[in-house]
Every structure is written in C-alpha cells, then in structure tokens.
Amino acid sequence: MSEFKAKCLGLIEQVHKTRQPLRITRHGRPVAEVIPAGPDRKRKFLGDMIGTAEIVGDIVSPIIDLEDIEAYRD
C-alpha cells in the first residue's frame, strides 16, 4: 500500500506544480479527474453573500391581517 500511496502523492504533486489536470481511466475509459485547486479566496464576514439571494414579494408588511390576529386571541 505504501507504494500506491507514494505514487498517488507524486501524481498529486505533479498536478499541483504543472496546474494540468490528471485524468484517471479504467479499461481505457475516463472515470475521474484530479484538477489543481483554485486560488484561496479570503472570505469577508459582511457582504460575502451579496448576490446569492433574491427578495420576492413584500418583506415589510405583516404576513396576516391585524384583524386575523385579533380573531386568534379570542
């Protein structure tokens, strides 16, 4: 198993250095691909989710009418 691990780690290092993907095949057919990792992106706490959500409808008005709230209290 250590020979397998050494070869795999060597191939992963090659992908890292060359930035070229490595295609893994079984019986001549591609089954997986090892690709270089993208650049690390520094995450911001505030504003990191900008552009990932959409407001649909009225978010200010109450969900139900005030009269209905009074009816539930009785």
mmJSON file of the N, C-alpha and C atoms, coordinates in Angstrom:
{"data_MODEL":{"atom_site":{
"group_PDB":["ATOM","ATOM","ATOM","ATOM","ATOM","ATOM","ATOM","ATOM","ATOM","ATOM","ATOM","ATOM","ATOM","ATOM","ATOM","ATOM","ATOM","ATOM","ATOM","ATOM","ATOM","ATOM","ATOM","ATOM","ATOM","ATOM","ATOM","ATOM","ATOM","ATOM","ATOM","ATOM","ATOM","ATOM","ATOM","ATOM","ATOM","ATOM","ATOM","ATOM","ATOM","ATOM","ATOM","ATOM","ATOM","ATOM","ATOM","ATOM","ATOM","ATOM","ATOM","ATOM","ATOM","ATOM","ATOM","ATOM","ATOM","ATOM","ATOM","ATOM","ATOM","ATOM","ATOM","ATOM","ATOM","ATOM","ATOM","ATOM","ATOM","ATOM","ATOM","ATOM","ATOM","ATOM","ATOM","ATOM","ATOM","ATOM","ATOM","ATOM","ATOM","ATOM","ATOM","ATOM","ATOM","ATOM","ATOM","ATOM","ATOM","ATOM","ATOM","ATOM","ATOM","ATOM","ATOM","ATOM","ATOM","ATOM","ATOM","ATOM","ATOM","ATOM","ATOM","ATOM","ATOM","ATOM","ATOM","ATOM","ATOM","ATOM","ATOM","ATOM","ATOM","ATOM","ATOM","ATOM","ATOM","ATOM","ATOM","ATOM","ATOM","ATOM","ATOM","ATOM","ATOM","ATOM","ATOM","ATOM","ATOM","ATOM","ATOM","ATOM","ATOM","ATOM","ATOM","ATOM","ATOM","ATOM","ATOM","ATOM","ATOM","ATOM","ATOM","ATOM","ATOM","ATOM","ATOM","ATOM","ATOM","ATOM","ATOM","ATOM","ATOM","ATOM","ATOM","ATOM","ATOM","ATOM","ATOM","ATOM","ATOM","ATOM","ATOM","ATOM","ATOM","ATOM","ATOM","ATOM","ATOM","ATOM","ATOM","ATOM","ATOM","ATOM","ATOM","ATOM","ATOM","ATOM","ATOM","ATOM","ATOM","ATOM","ATOM","ATOM","ATOM","ATOM","ATOM","ATOM","ATOM","ATOM","ATOM","ATOM","ATOM","ATOM","ATOM","ATOM","ATOM","ATOM","ATOM","ATOM","ATOM","ATOM","ATOM","ATOM","ATOM","ATOM","ATOM","ATOM","ATOM","ATOM","ATOM","ATOM","ATOM","ATOM","ATOM","ATOM","ATOM","ATOM","ATOM","ATOM","ATOM","ATOM"],
"id":[1,2,3,4,5,6,7,8,9,10,11,12,13,14,15,16,17,18,19,20,21,22,23,24,25,26,27,28,29,30,31,32,33,34,35,36,37,38,39,40,41,42,43,44,45,46,47,48,49,50,51,52,53,54,55,56,57,58,59,60,61,62,63,64,65,66,67,68,69,70,71,72,73,74,75,76,77,78,79,80,81,82,83,84,85,86,87,88,89,90,91,92,93,94,95,96,97,98,99,100,101,102,103,104,105,106,107,108,109,110,111,112,113,114,115,116,117,118,119,120,121,122,123,124,125,126,127,128,129,130,131,132,133,134,135,136,137,138,139,140,141,142,143,144,145,146,147,148,149,150,151,152,153,154,155,156,157,158,159,160,161,162,163,164,165,166,167,168,169,170,171,172,173,174,175,176,177,178,179,180,181,182,183,184,185,186,187,188,189,190,191,192,193,194,195,196,197,198,199,200,201,202,203,204,205,206,207,208,209,210,211,212,213,214,215,216,217,218,219,220,221,222],
"type_symbol":["N","C","C","N","C","C","N","C","C","N","C","C","N","C","C","N","C","C","N","C","C","N","C","C","N","C","C","N","C","C","N","C","C","N","C","C","N","C","C","N","C","C","N","C","C","N","C","C","N","C","C","N","C","C","N","C","C","N","C","C","N","C","C","N","C","C","N","C","C","N","C","C","N","C","C","N","C","C","N","C","C","N","C","C","N","C","C","N","C","C","N","C","C","N","C","C","N","C","C","N","C","C","N","C","C","N","C","C","N","C","C","N","C","C","N","C","C","N","C","C","N","C","C","N","C","C","N","C","C","N","C","C","N","C","C","N","C","C","N","C","C","N","C","C","N","C","C","N","C","C","N","C","C","N","C","C","N","C","C","N","C","C","N","C","C","N","C","C","N","C","C","N","C","C","N","C","C","N","C","C","N","C","C","N","C","C","N","C","C","N","C","C","N","C","C","N","C","C","N","C","C","N","C","C","N","C","C","N","C","C","N","C","C","N","C","C","N","C","C","N","C","C"],
"label_atom_id":["N","CA","C","N","CA","C","N","CA","C","N","CA","C","N","CA","C","N","CA","C","N","CA","C","N","CA","C","N","CA","C","N","CA","C","N","CA","C","N","CA","C","N","CA","C","N","CA","C","N","CA","C","N","CA","C","N","CA","C","N","CA","C","N","CA","C","N","CA","C","N","CA","C","N","CA","C","N","CA","C","N","CA","C","N","CA","C","N","CA","C","N","CA","C","N","CA","C","N","CA","C","N","CA","C","N","CA","C","N","CA","C","N","CA","C","N","CA","C","N","CA","C","N","CA","C","N","CA","C","N","CA","C","N","CA","C","N","CA","C","N","CA","C","N","CA","C","N","CA","C","N","CA","C","N","CA","C","N","CA","C","N","CA","C","N","CA","C","N","CA","C","N","CA","C","N","CA","C","N","CA","C","N","CA","C","N","CA","C","N","CA","C","N","CA","C","N","CA","C","N","CA","C","N","CA","C","N","CA","C","N","CA","C","N","CA","C","N","CA","C","N","CA","C","N","CA","C","N","CA","C","N","CA","C","N","CA","C","N","CA","C","N","CA","C","N","CA","C","N","CA","C","N","CA","C","N","CA","C"],
"label_alt_id":[null,null,null,null,null,null,null,null,null,null,null,null,null,null,null,null,null,null,null,null,null,null,null,null,null,null,null,null,null,null,null,null,null,null,null,null,null,null,null,null,null,null,null,null,null,null,null,null,null,null,null,null,null,null,null,null,null,null,null,null,null,null,null,null,null,null,null,null,null,null,null,null,null,null,null,null,null,null,null,null,null,null,null,null,null,null,null,null,null,null,null,null,null,null,null,null,null,null,null,null,null,null,null,null,null,null,null,null,null,null,null,null,null,null,null,null,null,null,null,null,null,null,null,null,null,null,null,null,null,null,null,null,null,null,null,null,null,null,null,null,null,null,null,null,null,null,null,null,null,null,null,null,null,null,null,null,null,null,null,null,null,null,null,null,null,null,null,null,null,null,null,null,null,null,null,null,null,null,null,null,null,null,null,null,null,null,null,null,null,null,null,null,null,null,null,null,null,null,null,null,null,null,null,null,null,null,null,null,null,null,null,null,null,null,null,null,null,null,null,null,null,null],
"label_comp_id":["MET","MET","MET","SER","SER","SER","GLU","GLU","GLU","PHE","PHE","PHE","LYS","LYS","LYS","ALA","ALA","ALA","LYS","LYS","LYS","CYS","CYS","CYS","LEU","LEU","LEU","GLY","GLY","GLY","LEU","LEU","LEU","ILE","ILE","ILE","GLU","GLU","GLU","GLN","GLN","GLN","VAL","VAL","VAL","HIS","HIS","HIS","LYS","LYS","LYS","THR","THR","THR","ARG","ARG","ARG","GLN","GLN","GLN","PRO","PRO","PRO","LEU","LEU","LEU","ARG","ARG","ARG","ILE","ILE","ILE","THR","THR","THR","ARG","ARG","ARG","HIS","HIS","HIS","GLY","GLY","GLY","ARG","ARG","ARG","PRO","PRO","PRO","VAL","VAL","VAL","ALA","ALA","ALA","GLU","GLU","GLU","VAL","VAL","VAL","ILE","ILE","ILE","PRO","PRO","PRO","ALA","ALA","ALA","GLY","GLY","GLY","PRO","PRO","PRO","ASP","ASP","ASP","ARG","ARG","ARG","LYS","LYS","LYS","ARG","ARG","ARG","LYS","LYS","LYS","PHE","PHE","PHE","LEU","LEU","LEU","GLY","GLY","GLY","ASP","ASP","ASP","MET","MET","MET","ILE","ILE","ILE","GLY","GLY","GLY","THR","THR","THR","ALA","ALA","ALA","GLU","GLU","GLU","ILE","ILE","ILE","VAL","VAL","VAL","GLY","GLY","GLY","ASP","ASP","ASP","ILE","ILE","ILE","VAL","VAL","VAL","SER","SER","SER","PRO","PRO","PRO","ILE","ILE","ILE","ILE","ILE","ILE","ASP","ASP","ASP","LEU","LEU","LEU","GLU","GLU","GLU","ASP","ASP","ASP","ILE","ILE","ILE","GLU","GLU","GLU","ALA","ALA","ALA","TYR","TYR","TYR","ARG","ARG","ARG","ASP","ASP","ASP"],
"label_asym_id":["A","A","A","A","A","A","A","A","A","A","A","A","A","A","A","A","A","A","A","A","A","A","A","A","A","A","A","A","A","A","A","A","A","A","A","A","A","A","A","A","A","A","A","A","A","A","A","A","A","A","A","A","A","A","A","A","A","A","A","A","A","A","A","A","A","A","A","A","A","A","A","A","A","A","A","A","A","A","A","A","A","A","A","A","A","A","A","A","A","A","A","A","A","A","A","A","A","A","A","A","A","A","A","A","A","A","A","A","A","A","A","A","A","A","A","A","A","A","A","A","A","A","A","A","A","A","A","A","A","A","A","A","A","A","A","A","A","A","A","A","A","A","A","A","A","A","A","A","A","A","A","A","A","A","A","A","A","A","A","A","A","A","A","A","A","A","A","A","A","A","A","A","A","A","A","A","A","A","A","A","A","A","A","A","A","A","A","A","A","A","A","A","A","A","A","A","A","A","A","A","A","A","A","A","A","A","A","A","A","A","A","A","A","A","A","A","A","A","A","A","A","A"],
"label_entity_id":["1","1","1","1","1","1","1","1","1","1","1","1","1","1","1","1","1","1","1","1","1","1","1","1","1","1","1","1","1","1","1","1","1","1","1","1","1","1","1","1","1","1","1","1","1","1","1","1","1","1","1","1","1","1","1","1","1","1","1","1","1","1","1","1","1","1","1","1","1","1","1","1","1","1","1","1","1","1","1","1","1","1","1","1","1","1","1","1","1","1","1","1","1","1","1","1","1","1","1","1","1","1","1","1","1","1","1","1","1","1","1","1","1","1","1","1","1","1","1","1","1","1","1","1","1","1","1","1","1","1","1","1","1","1","1","1","1","1","1","1","1","1","1","1","1","1","1","1","1","1","1","1","1","1","1","1","1","1","1","1","1","1","1","1","1","1","1","1","1","1","1","1","1","1","1","1","1","1","1","1","1","1","1","1","1","1","1","1","1","1","1","1","1","1","1","1","1","1","1","1","1","1","1","1","1","1","1","1","1","1","1","1","1","1","1","1","1","1","1","1","1","1"],
"label_seq_id":[1,1,1,2,2,2,3,3,3,4,4,4,5,5,5,6,6,6,7,7,7,8,8,8,9,9,9,10,10,10,11,11,11,12,12,12,13,13,13,14,14,14,15,15,15,16,16,16,17,17,17,18,18,18,19,19,19,20,20,20,21,21,21,22,22,22,23,23,23,24,24,24,25,25,25,26,26,26,27,27,27,28,28,28,29,29,29,30,30,30,31,31,31,32,32,32,33,33,33,34,34,34,35,35,35,36,36,36,37,37,37,38,38,38,39,39,39,40,40,40,41,41,41,42,42,42,43,43,43,44,44,44,45,45,45,46,46,46,47,47,47,48,48,48,49,49,49,50,50,50,51,51,51,52,52,52,53,53,53,54,54,54,55,55,55,56,56,56,57,57,57,58,58,58,59,59,59,60,60,60,61,61,61,62,62,62,63,63,63,64,64,64,65,65,65,66,66,66,67,67,67,68,68,68,69,69,69,70,70,70,71,71,71,72,72,72,73,73,73,74,74,74],
"pdbx_PDB_ins_code":[null,null,null,null,null,null,null,null,null,null,null,null,null,null,null,null,null,null,null,null,null,null,null,null,null,null,null,null,null,null,null,null,null,null,null,null,null,null,null,null,null,null,null,null,null,null,null,null,null,null,null,null,null,null,null,null,null,null,null,null,null,null,null,null,null,null,null,null,null,null,null,null,null,null,null,null,null,null,null,null,null,null,null,null,null,null,null,null,null,null,null,null,null,null,null,null,null,null,null,null,null,null,null,null,null,null,null,null,null,null,null,null,null,null,null,null,null,null,null,null,null,null,null,null,null,null,null,null,null,null,null,null,null,null,null,null,null,null,null,null,null,null,null,null,null,null,null,null,null,null,null,null,null,null,null,null,null,null,null,null,null,null,null,null,null,null,null,null,null,null,null,null,null,null,null,null,null,null,null,null,null,null,null,null,null,null,null,null,null,null,null,null,null,null,null,null,null,null,null,null,null,null,null,null,null,null,null,null,null,null,null,null,null,null,null,null,null,null,null,null,null,null],
"Cartn_x":[0.817,0.0,0.862,2.023,2.861,3.364,3.575,3.989,2.868,1.629,0.471,0.352,0.472,0.362,1.454,2.664,3.774,3.533,3.041,2.763,1.641,0.594,-0.53,-0.084,0.676,1.157,2.057,2.858,3.701,2.878,1.812,0.938,0.193,-0.241,-0.928,0.032,1.262,2.27,2.505,2.499,2.664,1.519,0.293,-0.869,-0.721,-0.272,-0.098,0.946,2.083,3.175,2.872,2.299,2.075,0.754,-0.161,-1.507,-2.284,-1.879,-2.554,-3.37,-4.628,-5.442,-4.884,-5.221,-4.812,-6.077,-6.24,-7.411,-7.09,-7.968,-7.812,-8.758,-8.226,-9.042,-9.096,-10.144,-10.289,-10.678,-9.865,-10.084,-10.194,-9.389,-9.356,-10.453,-11.342,-12.437,-12.206,-12.397,-12.194,-13.2,-12.71,-13.587,-13.471,-12.382,-12.2,-11.146,-11.108,-10.116,-9.64,-8.332,-7.741,-7.371,-7.923,-7.659,-6.953,-6.16,-5.491,-6.507,-6.216,-7.102,-7.07,-8.209,-8.281,-7.585,-7.415,-6.748,-7.588,-6.906,-7.615,-8.287,-9.521,-10.285,-10.517,-10.051,-10.263,-11.736,-12.341,-13.764,-13.962,-14.966,-15.357,-16.562,-16.655,-17.819,-19.042,-18.934,-20.057,-19.948,-21.012,-21.047,-20.598,-20.267,-19.787,-20.892,-22.136,-23.253,-23.964,-23.386,-24.009,-24.237,-25.46,-25.794,-26.213,-26.357,-26.716,-28.175,-28.919,-30.327,-31.17,-32.452,-33.37,-34.593,-34.98,-36.172,-37.371,-38.344,-39.541,-40.736,-41.505,-42.699,-42.41,-43.41,-43.356,-42.741,-41.628,-40.981,-41.197,-42.021,-42.234,-43.593,-44.61,-45.967,-46.115,-47.058,-47.315,-47.777,-47.513,-47.903,-49.417,-50.041,-51.503,-52.067,-53.361,-54.022,-54.143,-54.139,-54.273,-55.604,-56.656,-57.957,-57.871,-57.111,-56.95,-56.199,-55.246,-54.514,-55.472,-56.356,-57.34,-58.265,-58.648,-59.54,-58.862,-57.578,-56.854,-56.702,-56.751,-56.592,-57.82,-58.955,-60.198,-60.327],
"Cartn_y":[-1.195,0.0,1.261,1.21,2.405,2.797,1.81,2.125,2.869,2.398,3.062,4.492,4.662,5.99,6.918,6.427,7.244,7.689,6.78,7.14,8.171,7.971,8.916,10.301,10.35,11.643,12.32,11.529,12.085,12.67,11.97,12.472,13.727,13.752,14.942,16.132,15.903,16.973,17.468,16.557,16.926,17.828,17.479,18.308,19.686,19.723,20.999,21.874,21.28,22.053,22.487,21.592,21.893,22.597,22.542,23.121,22.447,21.232,20.47,19.354,19.155,18.08,16.702,15.737,14.346,13.509,12.85,12.007,10.573,9.979,8.598,7.735,6.666,5.8,4.385,3.689,2.262,1.585,0.655,-0.04,0.952,2.01,2.993,4.036,3.957,4.934,5.849,7.16,8.081,7.816,7.765,7.559,8.692,9.437,10.54,11.488,12.666,13.65,14.389,14.539,15.32,16.665,17.733,19.069,19.904,20.884,21.726,22.56,22.786,23.602,25.043,25.718,27.124,27.973,29.245,30.117,30.256,30.374,30.607,31.966,32.008,33.256,33.672,34.865,35.359,35.701,35.128,35.345,36.572,37.357,38.51,38.102,38.627,38.32,39.062,40.359,41.149,41.271,40.995,41.147,39.927,38.845,37.663,36.987,37.17,36.513,37.437,38.607,39.549,38.866,39.021,38.47,37.015,36.411,34.999,34.765,35.82,35.668,36.671,36.399,37.284,37.508,38.782,39.115,39.02,38.224,38.042,38.463,39.409,39.838,40.915,41.185,42.237,41.675,42.257,41.779,42.728,43.769,44.764,44.589,44.318,44.203,42.932,42.937,41.727,40.58,39.375,38.198,38.029,38.29,38.183,39.522,39.735,40.981,41.089,42.321,42.553,42.028,42.083,41.56,40.054,39.354,37.914,37.623,38.474,38.296,38.432,39.427,39.627,38.415,37.835,36.675,35.477,35.31,34.195,34.373,35.596,35.85,35.405,35.372,35.012,33.551],
"Cartn_z":[0.0,0.0,0.0,0.609,0.661,-0.727,-1.618,-2.987,-3.713,-3.529,-4.137,-3.621,-2.312,-1.701,-2.225,-2.321,-2.813,-4.251,-5.091,-6.484,-6.567,-5.773,-5.786,-5.336,-4.262,-3.771,-4.796,-5.502,-6.557,-7.691,-8.079,-9.144,-8.707,-7.452,-6.936,-6.926,-6.548,-6.561,-7.983,-8.946,-10.358,-10.811,-10.443,-10.795,-10.165,-8.931,-8.228,-8.924,-9.293,-9.895,-11.322,-12.122,-13.542,-13.798,-12.807,-12.947,-14.079,-14.462,-15.506,-14.859,-15.297,-14.716,-15.069,-14.248,-14.455,-14.597,-15.737,-15.974,-15.581,-14.802,-14.352,-15.176,-15.739,-16.6,-16.042,-16.422,-16.117,-17.424,-17.85,-19.125,-20.281,-20.225,-21.305,-21.27,-20.29,-20.19,-18.987,-19.16,-18.041,-16.92,-15.685,-14.532,-13.513,-13.547,-12.598,-13.142,-12.531,-12.929,-11.686,-11.568,-10.483,-11.089,-10.531,-11.064,-10.001,-10.43,-9.445,-8.676,-7.421,-6.592,-7.081,-6.941,-7.294,-6.244,-6.535,-5.563,-4.296,-3.17,-1.913,-1.984,-1.553,-1.573,-0.137,0.197,1.547,1.71,2.729,2.97,3.834,3.482,4.276,5.108,6.292,7.109,6.58,6.426,5.928,4.41,3.737,2.294,1.513,2.179,1.47,0.665,1.074,0.392,-0.605,-0.893,-1.824,-3.165,-3.684,-4.983,-4.971,-3.792,-3.748,-3.391,-3.093,-2.722,-3.503,-3.542,-4.247,-3.365,-3.203,-2.428,-3.363,-2.965,-3.774,-2.937,-3.423,-2.711,-1.685,-0.866,0.145,1.421,1.85,3.073,4.24,4.044,5.09,5.761,4.976,5.517,6.339,7.303,8.088,7.189,7.623,6.85,6.858,8.01,8.101,8.555,8.298,8.677,10.189,10.684,12.122,12.65,11.823,12.241,12.513,11.708,11.905,13.199,13.543,14.799,15.975,15.912,16.981,17.09,15.971,15.99,16.659,16.479,17.103,18.607,19.091,20.521,21.311,20.69,21.408,21.68],
"occupancy":[1.0,1.0,1.0,1.0,1.0,1.0,1.0,1.0,1.0,1.0,1.0,1.0,1.0,1.0,1.0,1.0,1.0,1.0,1.0,1.0,1.0,1.0,1.0,1.0,1.0,1.0,1.0,1.0,1.0,1.0,1.0,1.0,1.0,1.0,1.0,1.0,1.0,1.0,1.0,1.0,1.0,1.0,1.0,1.0,1.0,1.0,1.0,1.0,1.0,1.0,1.0,1.0,1.0,1.0,1.0,1.0,1.0,1.0,1.0,1.0,1.0,1.0,1.0,1.0,1.0,1.0,1.0,1.0,1.0,1.0,1.0,1.0,1.0,1.0,1.0,1.0,1.0,1.0,1.0,1.0,1.0,1.0,1.0,1.0,1.0,1.0,1.0,1.0,1.0,1.0,1.0,1.0,1.0,1.0,1.0,1.0,1.0,1.0,1.0,1.0,1.0,1.0,1.0,1.0,1.0,1.0,1.0,1.0,1.0,1.0,1.0,1.0,1.0,1.0,1.0,1.0,1.0,1.0,1.0,1.0,1.0,1.0,1.0,1.0,1.0,1.0,1.0,1.0,1.0,1.0,1.0,1.0,1.0,1.0,1.0,1.0,1.0,1.0,1.0,1.0,1.0,1.0,1.0,1.0,1.0,1.0,1.0,1.0,1.0,1.0,1.0,1.0,1.0,1.0,1.0,1.0,1.0,1.0,1.0,1.0,1.0,1.0,1.0,1.0,1.0,1.0,1.0,1.0,1.0,1.0,1.0,1.0,1.0,1.0,1.0,1.0,1.0,1.0,1.0,1.0,1.0,1.0,1.0,1.0,1.0,1.0,1.0,1.0,1.0,1.0,1.0,1.0,1.0,1.0,1.0,1.0,1.0,1.0,1.0,1.0,1.0,1.0,1.0,1.0,1.0,1.0,1.0,1.0,1.0,1.0,1.0,1.0,1.0,1.0,1.0,1.0,1.0,1.0,1.0,1.0,1.0,1.0],
"B_iso_or_equiv":[0.0,0.0,0.0,0.0,0.0,0.0,0.0,0.0,0.0,0.0,0.0,0.0,0.0,0.0,0.0,0.0,0.0,0.0,0.0,0.0,0.0,0.0,0.0,0.0,0.0,0.0,0.0,0.0,0.0,0.0,0.0,0.0,0.0,0.0,0.0,0.0,0.0,0.0,0.0,0.0,0.0,0.0,0.0,0.0,0.0,0.0,0.0,0.0,0.0,0.0,0.0,0.0,0.0,0.0,0.0,0.0,0.0,0.0,0.0,0.0,0.0,0.0,0.0,0.0,0.0,0.0,0.0,0.0,0.0,0.0,0.0,0.0,0.0,0.0,0.0,0.0,0.0,0.0,0.0,0.0,0.0,0.0,0.0,0.0,0.0,0.0,0.0,0.0,0.0,0.0,0.0,0.0,0.0,0.0,0.0,0.0,0.0,0.0,0.0,0.0,0.0,0.0,0.0,0.0,0.0,0.0,0.0,0.0,0.0,0.0,0.0,0.0,0.0,0.0,0.0,0.0,0.0,0.0,0.0,0.0,0.0,0.0,0.0,0.0,0.0,0.0,0.0,0.0,0.0,0.0,0.0,0.0,0.0,0.0,0.0,0.0,0.0,0.0,0.0,0.0,0.0,0.0,0.0,0.0,0.0,0.0,0.0,0.0,0.0,0.0,0.0,0.0,0.0,0.0,0.0,0.0,0.0,0.0,0.0,0.0,0.0,0.0,0.0,0.0,0.0,0.0,0.0,0.0,0.0,0.0,0.0,0.0,0.0,0.0,0.0,0.0,0.0,0.0,0.0,0.0,0.0,0.0,0.0,0.0,0.0,0.0,0.0,0.0,0.0,0.0,0.0,0.0,0.0,0.0,0.0,0.0,0.0,0.0,0.0,0.0,0.0,0.0,0.0,0.0,0.0,0.0,0.0,0.0,0.0,0.0,0.0,0.0,0.0,0.0,0.0,0.0,0.0,0.0,0.0,0.0,0.0,0.0],
"pdbx_formal_charge":[null,null,null,null,null,null,null,null,null,null,null,null,null,null,null,null,null,null,null,null,null,null,null,null,null,null,null,null,null,null,null,null,null,null,null,null,null,null,null,null,null,null,null,null,null,null,null,null,null,null,null,null,null,null,null,null,null,null,null,null,null,null,null,null,null,null,null,null,null,null,null,null,null,null,null,null,null,null,null,null,null,null,null,null,null,null,null,null,null,null,null,null,null,null,null,null,null,null,null,null,null,null,null,null,null,null,null,null,null,null,null,null,null,null,null,null,null,null,null,null,null,null,null,null,null,null,null,null,null,null,null,null,null,null,null,null,null,null,null,null,null,null,null,null,null,null,null,null,null,null,null,null,null,null,null,null,null,null,null,null,null,null,null,null,null,null,null,null,null,null,null,null,null,null,null,null,null,null,null,null,null,null,null,null,null,null,null,null,null,null,null,null,null,null,null,null,null,null,null,null,null,null,null,null,null,null,null,null,null,null,null,null,null,null,null,null,null,null,null,null,null,null],
"auth_seq_id":[1,1,1,2,2,2,3,3,3,4,4,4,5,5,5,6,6,6,7,7,7,8,8,8,9,9,9,10,10,10,11,11,11,12,12,12,13,13,13,14,14,14,15,15,15,16,16,16,17,17,17,18,18,18,19,19,19,20,20,20,21,21,21,22,22,22,23,23,23,24,24,24,25,25,25,26,26,26,27,27,27,28,28,28,29,29,29,30,30,30,31,31,31,32,32,32,33,33,33,34,34,34,35,35,35,36,36,36,37,37,37,38,38,38,39,39,39,40,40,40,41,41,41,42,42,42,43,43,43,44,44,44,45,45,45,46,46,46,47,47,47,48,48,48,49,49,49,50,50,50,51,51,51,52,52,52,53,53,53,54,54,54,55,55,55,56,56,56,57,57,57,58,58,58,59,59,59,60,60,60,61,61,61,62,62,62,63,63,63,64,64,64,65,65,65,66,66,66,67,67,67,68,68,68,69,69,69,70,70,70,71,71,71,72,72,72,73,73,73,74,74,74],
"auth_comp_id":["MET","MET","MET","SER","SER","SER","GLU","GLU","GLU","PHE","PHE","PHE","LYS","LYS","LYS","ALA","ALA","ALA","LYS","LYS","LYS","CYS","CYS","CYS","LEU","LEU","LEU","GLY","GLY","GLY","LEU","LEU","LEU","ILE","ILE","ILE","GLU","GLU","GLU","GLN","GLN","GLN","VAL","VAL","VAL","HIS","HIS","HIS","LYS","LYS","LYS","THR","THR","THR","ARG","ARG","ARG","GLN","GLN","GLN","PRO","PRO","PRO","LEU","LEU","LEU","ARG","ARG","ARG","ILE","ILE","ILE","THR","THR","THR","ARG","ARG","ARG","HIS","HIS","HIS","GLY","GLY","GLY","ARG","ARG","ARG","PRO","PRO","PRO","VAL","VAL","VAL","ALA","ALA","ALA","GLU","GLU","GLU","VAL","VAL","VAL","ILE","ILE","ILE","PRO","PRO","PRO","ALA","ALA","ALA","GLY","GLY","GLY","PRO","PRO","PRO","ASP","ASP","ASP","ARG","ARG","ARG","LYS","LYS","LYS","ARG","ARG","ARG","LYS","LYS","LYS","PHE","PHE","PHE","LEU","LEU","LEU","GLY","GLY","GLY","ASP","ASP","ASP","MET","MET","MET","ILE","ILE","ILE","GLY","GLY","GLY","THR","THR","THR","ALA","ALA","ALA","GLU","GLU","GLU","ILE","ILE","ILE","VAL","VAL","VAL","GLY","GLY","GLY","ASP","ASP","ASP","ILE","ILE","ILE","VAL","VAL","VAL","SER","SER","SER","PRO","PRO","PRO","ILE","ILE","ILE","ILE","ILE","ILE","ASP","ASP","ASP","LEU","LEU","LEU","GLU","GLU","GLU","ASP","ASP","ASP","ILE","ILE","ILE","GLU","GLU","GLU","ALA","ALA","ALA","TYR","TYR","TYR","ARG","ARG","ARG","ASP","ASP","ASP"],
"auth_asym_id":["A","A","A","A","A","A","A","A","A","A","A","A","A","A","A","A","A","A","A","A","A","A","A","A","A","A","A","A","A","A","A","A","A","A","A","A","A","A","A","A","A","A","A","A","A","A","A","A","A","A","A","A","A","A","A","A","A","A","A","A","A","A","A","A","A","A","A","A","A","A","A","A","A","A","A","A","A","A","A","A","A","A","A","A","A","A","A","A","A","A","A","A","A","A","A","A","A","A","A","A","A","A","A","A","A","A","A","A","A","A","A","A","A","A","A","A","A","A","A","A","A","A","A","A","A","A","A","A","A","A","A","A","A","A","A","A","A","A","A","A","A","A","A","A","A","A","A","A","A","A","A","A","A","A","A","A","A","A","A","A","A","A","A","A","A","A","A","A","A","A","A","A","A","A","A","A","A","A","A","A","A","A","A","A","A","A","A","A","A","A","A","A","A","A","A","A","A","A","A","A","A","A","A","A","A","A","A","A","A","A","A","A","A","A","A","A","A","A","A","A","A","A"],
"auth_atom_id":["N","CA","C","N","CA","C","N","CA","C","N","CA","C","N","CA","C","N","CA","C","N","CA","C","N","CA","C","N","CA","C","N","CA","C","N","CA","C","N","CA","C","N","CA","C","N","CA","C","N","CA","C","N","CA","C","N","CA","C","N","CA","C","N","CA","C","N","CA","C","N","CA","C","N","CA","C","N","CA","C","N","CA","C","N","CA","C","N","CA","C","N","CA","C","N","CA","C","N","CA","C","N","CA","C","N","CA","C","N","CA","C","N","CA","C","N","CA","C","N","CA","C","N","CA","C","N","CA","C","N","CA","C","N","CA","C","N","CA","C","N","CA","C","N","CA","C","N","CA","C","N","CA","C","N","CA","C","N","CA","C","N","CA","C","N","CA","C","N","CA","C","N","CA","C","N","CA","C","N","CA","C","N","CA","C","N","CA","C","N","CA","C","N","CA","C","N","CA","C","N","CA","C","N","CA","C","N","CA","C","N","CA","C","N","CA","C","N","CA","C","N","CA","C","N","CA","C","N","CA","C","N","CA","C","N","CA","C","N","CA","C","N","CA","C","N","CA","C","N","CA","C","N","CA","C","N","CA","C"],
"pdbx_PDB_model_num":[1,1,1,1,1,1,1,1,1,1,1,1,1,1,1,1,1,1,1,1,1,1,1,1,1,1,1,1,1,1,1,1,1,1,1,1,1,1,1,1,1,1,1,1,1,1,1,1,1,1,1,1,1,1,1,1,1,1,1,1,1,1,1,1,1,1,1,1,1,1,1,1,1,1,1,1,1,1,1,1,1,1,1,1,1,1,1,1,1,1,1,1,1,1,1,1,1,1,1,1,1,1,1,1,1,1,1,1,1,1,1,1,1,1,1,1,1,1,1,1,1,1,1,1,1,1,1,1,1,1,1,1,1,1,1,1,1,1,1,1,1,1,1,1,1,1,1,1,1,1,1,1,1,1,1,1,1,1,1,1,1,1,1,1,1,1,1,1,1,1,1,1,1,1,1,1,1,1,1,1,1,1,1,1,1,1,1,1,1,1,1,1,1,1,1,1,1,1,1,1,1,1,1,1,1,1,1,1,1,1,1,1,1,1,1,1,1,1,1,1,1,1]
}}}
